[in-house]
Amino acid sequence: MRGVLRSVFRINRASLVGTFVILALATALLTATGAWLQAGWNADEFDSGMSMLSALASSFAGTTLIIVVFIVASTVATALRRRRREFALLRSIGATAAQVRQQITAEVSVVVLAAAPVGIVAGILLAPVLTPLLVSNGIVPEGFVLPFAPLSIIATLAVMFPTALVAGRLAARESARLTPTAAVQQSGFEPATISKGRRIAAVATGVAGLLVAMIPFFFEGILGTASGASSVILLIVAVALAGPIIISTVATRAAAATASGAQPALVLAAVNARGFSRRNAAVIVPLALLLSLGAVQSGVGIVSSAATGEQLEQALNADLIVSGAEGTAAPDLDTVEGVPGVTAVAQTSAVRASVRVETTGVEIPGLDALTWMPTAIRTITPVNTELLDPGVLEGSLDDLTDDGTIAVSRDTIALSGKGIGDSVDIRLPGERDAIARIVAIYENSLGVGEYLMSPGDASAEPSSIALLVGTAPGSTADVRGILEADGALVLEPHEYSQAAQAVSGEEQGLSNVLLLALLAFIAVAALQSLATITSGRREEFELLRRSGATRPQLTSMVAVESLFVAAAALVLGVLAVLPALLGLGIGMLGNPLAAFDPVIFGGLAMMVAVLPMVTMVSVGWRSMTPQR
């Protein structure tokens, strides 16, 4: 077996090197993500100021895990699919299906074993690069050093090995299961049909994706925005499952349209697309994922920021919002009350806390932290809806004056089954656990926050303080002038909401960096798949040249095929992301185009269009050169 593997690696070194690179990048991405996730779980969330690290890492880790598994499986399958003829020949000279599977398992294991150490080291070295960005966003404290995370390495290997092995076995199972004669006969084309189970899975996943994309129509706030990315992934998975049928159907119609009177390049491209629909789907799907994931994640950020400002301005009934200028404390409440023209004043602040999101009744040592979700509880005193109205739907904020009470946003408890009179487990700074009774449910969660309490129940040092000031008619300008003369920062509601949007935009920078890392990984994987598949067509190009096709004609054929790949990826990517963008825009802001950023979308579309054209034509040109 060792000699066989050595020969296989020498002959297929180009595709194996590409697979090695993708596996190493995937391992690095998972290792770095796992290191931050473990750091968040192990953090003393209040003493170190790292209460949001676990939530951020968990959110990114979920998306990253799905993307990595999807890309790794696609990459391994693509690398093995180009060797269908090789596996067919092995079957024809007497190799059993079990021997073919054994060889594939050995090959994949060797590549993963070689790539894993490289990726792990790279992940360990690259993970701390995020520290300055996390510090600037207040997620980790100044001087924080990311500790070594052995669990992230173990978890990464536990993901990479099974994913690569299963993908390899599935990619070659058709050639392994066929009789030797049938294997040779089918090595020159790819059946466009898929199994019944795969068809059912494609339909079910597609329907699920559409339903999830509609969530923002019914649930505003965090629940609605979080559904966007998940709906895109579901729809892309549906496209991947049904890809061969979709590509074959489109290519068949294109072949029929070019059957007579068309240029040879068009005819050859259409026939190739029809006969190798699985091959084309393997490169189209990652490109569609690149477009759709980038578009929806940017859309989520745009809508969240805009909705935060809009809801905050709606909730603020005060005439002025007063806070301390940079480096100074906010004015005293009694001092502001004494200013001529002031009719009402309330103090609001944000307190770091954690809320239990799951109660099983059984405490597992070491895993208790996983049941607590970091959050910020907004406090207000005195409770005055004439100054701050979060849009109460049930109950009354007046009951917040009672001890042990809390108001919660609608989307926070939407899936919990809780309501008025139920309790919420809270962990305040200093590991102080408390149980608060729900007395009100409100709707403006993005603007006001997820939880609202009186400061008596959340008596921690607030992370931010603002005074909401009501003024007598015609005296707002005078009051503002007096407070500004005393050194306070004074804003009107629309100015305050714009400032909050600006802060939200700055915080979005961290999400953009993480998203960029994911998109870069997807782009490299798509590039590698394009190069692998195109370089594997050397025998096909040679046969066409012997049949009379010229090199310019073959180059034109590959160029047309690259246009087909780019167009299909753009169309499928747009169809996958469109429901999510429409749902986000209409559900959150009442504008179907609110989540659409033409600059970002145009850049992603340009990348999706250029990658296949440049890669396929350049690699194809080299593959057409006769071997000496």
C-alpha positions in Angstrom: 0.0 0.0 0.0 2.9 2.4 0.7 4.3 2.0 -2.8 0.8 2.5 -4.3 0.3 5.7 -2.3 3.7 7.0 -3.3 2.8 6.5 -6.9 -0.6 8.0 -6.5 0.8 11.1 -4.8 3.4 11.6 -7.5 0.9 11.3 -10.4 -1.8 13.4 -8.7 0.4 15.8 -6.9 -1.2 18.9 -8.3 -4.7 18.2 -7.1 -3.4 16.7 -3.8 -1.4 19.9 -3.1 -4.6 21.9 -3.7 -6.5 19.7 -1.3 -3.7 19.9 1.2 -3.9 23.8 1.1 -7.6 23.8 1.7 -7.5 21.3 4.5 -4.7 23.3 6.1 -6.6 26.6 5.8 -9.8 24.9 7.2 -7.8 23.5 10.1 -6.3 26.9 10.9 -9.7 28.6 10.8 -11.2 26.0 13.1 -8.3 26.1 15.5 -8.2 29.8 15.8 -12.0 30.0 16.3 -11.9 27.2 18.8 -9.1 29.0 20.8 -11.3 32.1 21.2 -14.3 30.0 22.0 -12.5 28.2 24.7 -11.1 31.4 26.1 -14.7 32.8 26.3 -15.9 29.7 28.1 -13.1 29.8 30.6 -13.2 33.6 31.2 -14.2 35.2 34.5 -16.7 37.1 32.6 -17.2 40.1 35.0 -13.7 40.6 36.5 -12.0 40.5 33.2 -14.7 42.3 31.2 -15.0 39.4 28.8 -18.7 38.7 29.1 -19.3 39.1 25.3 -16.4 37.0 24.1 -18.2 33.7 24.5 -21.3 34.9 22.7 -19.3 36.4 19.8 -17.1 33.3 19.5 -20.1 30.9 19.7 -21.9 32.8 16.9 -18.9 32.9 14.6 -18.0 29.3 15.4 -21.4 28.0 14.3 -21.2 29.6 10.9 -17.6 28.7 10.5 -18.2 25.1 11.3 -20.9 24.8 8.7 -18.9 26.5 6.1 -15.7 24.5 6.8 -17.5 21.2 6.7 -19.3 22.2 3.4 -16.1 23.4 1.7 -13.9 20.5 2.9 -16.4 17.9 1.8 -16.7 19.7 -1.6 -12.9 20.0 -2.0 -12.2 16.4 -1.3 -15.0 15.2 -3.5 -13.9 17.4 -6.4 -10.3 16.1 -6.1 -11.4 12.5 -6.2 -14.1 13.0 -8.9 -11.5 13.8 -11.5 -10.0 10.4 -10.9 -13.1 8.4 -11.8 -11.3 6.9 -14.9 -8.5 5.8 -12.6 -10.8 4.0 -10.2 -12.6 2.5 -13.1 -9.4 1.1 -14.5 -8.5 -0.3 -11.1 -11.8 -2.1 -11.1 -11.2 -3.4 -14.6 -7.9 -5.0 -13.7 -9.3 -6.9 -10.7 -9.4 -4.5 -7.8 -12.4 -5.0 -5.6 -14.7 -2.3 -4.4 -13.3 -2.8 -0.9 -9.7 -2.3 -2.1 -10.7 0.9 -3.9 -12.3 2.3 -0.8 -9.3 1.3 1.3 -7.0 3.2 -1.1 -9.2 6.3 -0.9 -9.3 6.1 2.8 -5.5 5.8 3.0 -5.0 8.7 0.6 -7.4 11.0 2.4 -5.9 10.1 5.8 -2.4 10.9 4.7 -3.4 14.3 3.3 -5.3 15.2 6.5 -2.5 14.0 8.7 -0.1 16.2 6.7 -2.3 19.2 6.6 -3.6 19.1 10.2 -0.2 20.0 11.9 0.4 22.9 9.5 -3.1 24.2 10.0 -3.0 23.8 13.8 0.3 25.7 14.0 -1.0 28.4 11.7 -4.2 28.7 13.7 -2.4 29.0 17.0 -0.1 31.8 15.6 -2.9 33.7 13.8 -5.5 33.6 16.5 -3.8 36.3 18.7 -3.9 38.7 15.7 -7.5 39.4 16.5 -6.6 40.6 20.1 -6.2 44.3 19.2 -9.5 44.4 17.4 -11.2 42.7 20.3 -9.6 45.1 22.8 -10.7 48.2 20.7 -14.3 46.9 20.8 -14.2 46.3 24.6 -14.7 42.5 24.3 -11.4 41.6 26.0 -9.4 43.8 28.4 -6.2 45.6 27.7 -3.2 43.4 28.0 -5.2 40.2 27.4 -3.1 37.2 26.3 -4.9 34.4 24.5 -4.2 31.1 26.4 -3.2 27.9 24.8 -6.4 25.9 23.9 -5.8 22.2 23.6 -9.6 21.5 23.4 -9.8 23.5 20.2 -7.1 21.3 18.6 -8.9 18.1 19.6 -12.3 19.4 18.4 -10.7 20.5 15.1 -9.3 17.1 14.4 -12.6 15.5 15.4 -14.3 17.6 12.7 -11.7 17.4 9.9 -11.0 13.6 9.9 -14.6 12.4 9.6 -15.6 15.1 7.2 -12.7 14.4 4.8 -13.1 10.6 5.0 -16.8 10.5 4.5 -16.6 12.9 1.6 -13.9 10.8 0.0 -15.9 7.6 0.4 -19.0 9.2 -1.0 -17.2 10.7 -4.0 -15.9 7.3 -5.2 -18.7 5.1 -4.1 -20.3 5.0 -7.6 -17.1 3.7 -9.2 -16.5 1.3 -6.4 -20.0 -0.1 -6.5 -20.2 -0.6 -10.3 -19.0 -3.7 -12.1 -15.6 -3.2 -13.8 -17.2 -3.0 -17.2 -19.8 -0.5 -16.1 -17.2 1.6 -14.3 -15.1 1.9 -17.4 -18.2 2.8 -19.5 -19.3 5.5 -17.1 -15.9 7.1 -16.5 -16.3 9.3 -19.6 -19.5 11.0 -18.5 -21.4 11.8 -15.4 -25.0 10.8 -14.8 -27.2 13.9 -14.1 -29.7 12.0 -12.1 -29.6 11.9 -8.3 -31.1 9.5 -5.8 -34.6 9.7 -4.4 -33.3 10.5 -1.0 -31.1 13.3 -2.3 -34.1 14.8 -4.2 -36.2 14.7 -1.0 -33.4 16.3 1.0 -33.0 19.0 -1.6 -36.7 19.9 -1.6 -36.9 19.7 2.2 -33.8 21.9 2.7 -35.0 24.4 0.1 -38.4 24.7 1.7 -36.8 25.1 5.1 -34.5 27.8 3.8 -37.5 29.8 2.4 -39.4 29.5 5.7 -36.4 30.6 7.7 -35.9 33.6 5.4 -39.5 34.7 6.2 -38.8 34.9 10.0 -38.0 38.6 9.9 -41.6 39.3 8.6 -42.9 38.0 11.9 -40.1 38.5 14.5 -38.2 41.8 14.5 -35.0 42.2 16.3 -32.2 39.7 17.0 -34.3 36.6 16.1 -35.2 38.1 12.8 -31.7 39.3 11.8 -30.0 36.0 12.9 -32.2 34.0 10.6 -30.8 35.6 7.4 -27.5 33.8 7.3 -29.0 30.5 8.2 -31.6 30.7 5.4 -28.8 31.3 2.9 -26.9 28.3 4.0 -29.9 26.1 3.8 -30.7 27.3 0.3 -27.1 26.8 -0.8 -27.2 23.3 0.6 -30.4 22.7 -1.4 -28.7 24.0 -4.5 -25.7 21.7 -3.8 -28.0 18.7 -3.4 -30.0 19.4 -6.6 -27.0 20.9 -8.5 -26.5 18.1 -11.1 -30.2 18.3 -12.1 -30.2 22.1 -12.3 -27.0 22.4 -14.3 -28.0 19.5 -16.6 -31.4 21.0 -17.3 -30.0 24.4 -18.2 -27.2 22.9 -20.2 -29.5 20.6 -22.1 -31.6 23.6 -23.3 -28.4 25.5 -24.2 -27.2 22.5 -26.2 -30.5 22.3 -28.0 -30.3 26.0 -28.8 -26.8 25.7 -30.2 -27.3 22.4 -32.1 -27.2 24.0 -35.5 -25.6 27.1 -36.9 -23.6 28.0 -33.8 -19.9 28.4 -33.4 -18.0 25.2 -32.5 -16.9 26.6 -29.2 -20.5 27.2 -28.1 -21.6 23.7 -29.2 -18.7 22.0 -27.4 -19.2 24.1 -24.2 -22.9 23.3 -24.1 -22.3 19.6 -24.6 -19.6 19.5 -22.0 -21.8 21.3 -19.5 -24.6 18.8 -20.1 -22.4 15.7 -19.9 -20.5 16.8 -16.8 -23.2 18.5 -14.7 -21.7 17.2 -11.4 -18.3 18.6 -12.3 -19.8 22.0 -13.0 -21.9 22.0 -9.9 -18.8 21.3 -7.8 -17.4 24.7 -8.8 -20.6 26.7 -9.2 -21.9 26.0 -5.6 -18.8 27.5 -3.8 -19.0 30.6 -6.0 -22.7 31.0 -5.3 -22.0 30.6 -1.6 -19.3 33.3 -1.8 -21.8 35.7 -3.2 -24.8 34.9 -1.1 -23.0 34.6 2.3 -21.2 37.9 1.8 -24.4 39.7 0.7 -26.5 38.5 3.5 -24.0 39.1 6.2 -23.4 42.7 5.0 -27.2 43.1 4.8 -27.6 41.9 8.4 -25.1 44.5 9.5 -26.8 47.3 7.6 -30.3 46.5 8.7 -29.3 45.9 12.4 -27.6 49.3 12.5 -30.4 51.2 10.9 -33.1 49.4 13.0 -31.2 50.2 16.2 -31.2 53.9 15.4 -34.8 53.9 14.3 -36.1 52.0 17.4 -34.0 54.1 19.7 -35.3 57.3 18.3 -38.9 55.9 18.6 -38.3 54.9 22.2 -36.8 58.3 23.3 -39.6 60.7 24.2 -37.2 62.9 26.1 -36.2 66.3 24.7 -32.5 65.9 25.5 -30.1 63.1 26.4 -27.3 64.2 28.7 -24.1 62.3 29.3 -20.5 63.0 30.3 -18.1 64.3 27.7 -15.2 62.1 26.9 -13.3 61.2 30.0 -15.9 62.8 32.4 -18.9 61.5 34.3 -22.4 62.4 33.5 -24.0 65.3 35.5 -25.8 64.4 38.8 -29.5 63.8 38.4 -30.4 66.3 41.1 -28.2 68.9 39.5 -30.0 68.5 36.2 -33.4 68.6 37.9 -32.5 72.0 39.2 -31.9 73.6 35.8 -34.6 76.1 34.9 -36.9 74.7 32.2 -36.4 71.0 33.1 -39.7 69.2 33.9 -38.5 65.6 34.2 -35.3 63.6 34.5 -34.6 59.9 34.5 -31.2 58.1 34.6 -30.6 55.1 32.4 -27.5 52.9 32.3 -26.3 49.6 31.0 -25.1 46.8 33.4 -23.1 43.7 32.3 -24.9 40.5 33.3 -25.7 37.0 32.1 -29.1 35.4 31.7 -29.7 31.6 31.9 -30.9 30.5 28.5 -31.4 26.8 29.4 -32.4 25.0 32.6 -32.2 21.3 32.6 -32.4 20.7 36.3 -29.1 18.8 36.2 -25.8 20.6 36.7 -22.9 19.2 34.8 -19.5 20.2 36.3 -17.5 22.4 33.9 -20.5 23.0 31.6 -22.5 25.4 33.7 -21.1 28.4 31.9 -22.7 27.2 28.6 -26.2 27.8 30.0 -25.6 31.5 30.6 -25.8 34.1 27.8 -23.9 37.4 28.3 -26.0 40.5 27.8 -26.4 44.1 29.0 -29.4 45.0 31.2 -30.6 48.5 30.8 -31.7 50.2 34.0 -33.9 53.3 34.4 -34.8 55.4 37.5 -37.3 56.7 38.0 -39.5 54.6 35.6 -41.0 57.2 33.3 -42.5 56.2 30.0 -42.9 59.8 29.0 -39.1 59.9 28.7 -38.4 56.3 27.6 -41.1 54.1 26.0 -39.8 50.8 24.7 -43.2 50.0 23.2 -44.8 47.9 25.9 -47.0 45.1 24.6 -48.0 43.4 27.8 -47.8 44.3 31.4 -46.6 47.6 32.8 -43.3 49.2 33.4 -44.7 50.8 36.6 -44.3 47.4 38.2 -40.5 47.6 37.9 -40.5 49.6 41.1 -41.2 46.3 42.9 -38.2 44.3 44.0 -37.1 41.3 41.9 -38.9 42.4 38.7 -37.8 42.7 35.1 -39.1 43.7 31.7 -38.0 41.7 28.6 -38.2 42.2 24.9 -40.6 40.2 22.8 -38.0 38.6 20.6 -35.9 37.6 23.6 -38.6 35.3 24.9 -40.2 34.5 21.6 -39.1 30.8 21.6 -38.9 30.3 25.4 -42.6 30.0 26.1 -42.3 32.5 29.0 -44.6 35.4 29.6 -45.9 37.8 32.3 -45.4 36.3 35.8 -42.6 33.8 34.7 -39.1 34.2 36.1 -35.7 34.9 34.6 -32.4 33.7 36.1 -29.9 36.5 36.2 -26.2 36.5 37.1 -24.9 39.9 38.0 -21.3 41.0 38.5 -19.6 39.3 41.4 -21.3 36.0 40.7 -24.5 37.3 42.3 -27.4 35.1 41.1 -30.9 36.5 41.2 -34.4 35.5 40.0 -36.5 38.2 38.5 -40.2 38.1 37.7 -41.3 39.3 34.3 -43.8 42.2 34.6 -43.7 43.7 31.1 -42.9 42.7 27.5 -41.9 45.3 25.0 -41.0 45.4 21.3 -38.0 47.7 20.7 -35.3 45.3 21.6 -32.6 46.7 19.3 -33.0 50.2 20.4 -33.6 49.7 24.2 -32.0 46.3 24.7 -33.2 42.9 25.7 -33.8 43.5 29.4 -35.0 46.5 31.5 -34.8 46.7 35.3 -34.7 49.3 38.1 -31.1 50.0 39.3 -32.0 48.6 42.8 -32.1 45.1 41.4 -29.1 45.6 39.1 -27.0 47.6 41.4 -23.6 47.2 39.7 -21.3 49.8 38.4 -22.9 50.8 35.0 -20.8 50.7 31.9 -22.6 53.8 30.6 -24.9 56.5 32.0 -27.2 58.9 30.3 -29.8 61.3 31.7 -33.1 61.6 29.8 -34.4 65.1 30.2 -37.8 66.5 29.5 -38.2 70.3 29.1 -40.9 72.9 29.2 -42.2 74.0 25.8 -39.8 76.5 24.2 -37.0 76.0 26.7 -35.1 73.1 25.1 -32.4 75.3 23.6 -31.9 77.2 26.9 -31.5 74.0 28.9 -29.1 72.6 26.4 -27.0 75.7 26.5 -26.8 75.7 30.3 -25.8 72.0 30.5 -23.2 72.3 27.7 -21.7 75.3 29.5 -21.2 73.0 32.5 -19.2 70.6 30.3 -21.9 68.0 29.6 -22.5 66.3 26.3 -26.1 67.1 25.3 -27.9 65.6 22.3 -31.4 65.6 20.9 -33.0 62.2 20.3 -32.2 62.1 16.5 -28.6 63.1 17.3 -28.3 60.4 20.0 -29.7 57.7 17.7 -27.3 58.7 14.9 -24.4 58.5 17.4 -25.6 55.0 18.5 -25.7 54.0 14.8 -22.2 55.2 14.4 -21.0 53.2 17.4 -22.9 50.2 16.0 -21.1 50.7 12.7 -17.7 50.7 14.4 -18.5 47.5 16.2 -19.6 46.0 12.9 -15.9 46.3 11.9 -15.1 43.2 13.9 -17.8 41.3 12.2 -16.6 42.5 8.8 -13.1 41.2 9.6 -14.4 37.8 10.6 -16.6 37.7 7.5 -13.7 38.6 5.3 -11.7 35.6 6.7 -14.6 33.3 5.8 -15.1 34.7 2.4 -11.4 34.5 1.7 -11.4 30.8 2.6 -14.4 30.2 0.3 -12.7 32.1 -2.5 -9.5 30.1 -2.2 -11.5 26.8 -2.1 -13.5 27.9 -5.2 -10.2 28.8 -7.0 -8.7 25.5 -6.1 -11.7 23.5 -7.3 -11.7 25.4 -10.6 -8.0 24.8 -11.1 -8.3 21.1 -10.2 -11.2 20.3 -12.5 -9.8 22.3 -15.4 -6.3 20.7 -15.1 -7.9 17.3 -15.0 -9.2 17.7 -18.5 -5.9 17.3 -20.2 -6.9 14.0 -21.8 -10.2 15.5 -23.0 -8.4 18.4 -24.6 -5.9 16.1 -26.3 -8.7 13.9 -27.7 -10.5 17.0 -29.1 -7.4 18.2 -30.7 -6.9 14.8 -32.4 -10.4 15.1 -33.6 -9.7 18.3 -35.4 -10.3 21.0 -32.8 -7.7 23.8 -32.8 -6.2 25.3 -29.7 -8.0 28.6 -30.2 -11.3 26.7 -30.5 -10.6 24.8 -27.3 -9.6 28.1 -25.6 -12.9 29.6 -26.8 -14.8 26.6 -25.5 -13.2 26.9 -22.0 -13.9 30.7 -22.0 -17.6 30.0 -22.9 -17.7 27.3 -20.1 -16.3 29.8 -17.7 -19.0 32.3 -18.6 -21.6 29.6 -18.0 -20.1 28.8 -14.6 -20.0 32.5 -13.7 -23.5 33.1 -14.8 -24.9 30.1 -13.1 -23.1 31.0 -9.8 -24.5 34.5 -10.0 -28.0 33.4 -10.7 -28.0 30.7 -8.0 -26.3 33.0 -5.5 -28.8 35.8 -6.1 -31.8 33.4 -5.8 -30.3 32.0 -2.6 -29.8 35.4 -0.9 -32.8 37.3 -2.3 -35.4 35.8 0.1 -33.2 36.7 3.1 -32.5 40.2 1.9 -36.1 40.9 1.2 -37.2 39.5 4.5 -34.6 41.5 6.4 -35.5 44.8 4.6 -39.2 44.5 4.8 -39.4 42.8 8.2 -37.1 45.2 10.0 -37.5 48.5 8.1 -40.4 48.1 5.8 -38.1 48.6 2.8 -37.3 45.6 0.5 -34.0 47.2 -0.6 -32.8 48.3 2.9 -30.5 45.3 3.3 -29.0 45.6 -0.2 -25.6 47.3 -0.4 -24.8 47.8 -4.1 -21.1 48.4 -3.5 -20.5 45.2 -1.6 -22.9 43.2 -3.8 -21.2 44.5 -6.9 -17.7 43.6 -5.6 -18.8 40.1 -4.7 -20.5 39.7 -8.1 -17.3 40.9 -9.8 -15.2 38.4 -7.9 -17.6 35.5 -8.7 -17.5 36.5 -12.4 -13.7 37.0 -12.7 -12.5 33.9 -10.7 -13.8 31.2 -13.1 -12.9 33.2 -16.3 -9.3 33.8 -15.3 -8.7 30.5 -13.6 -10.4 28.2 -16.2 -8.9 29.9 -19.2 -5.3 30.2 -17.8 -5.2 26.6 -16.4 -7.0 25.3 -19.5 -4.5 26.9 -21.8 -1.6 25.2 -20.0 -3.5 21.9 -20.0 -3.8 22.1 -23.8 -0.1 22.0 -24.2 1.0 18.6 -25.4 3.0 16.6 -22.9 6.5 15.6 -24.0 
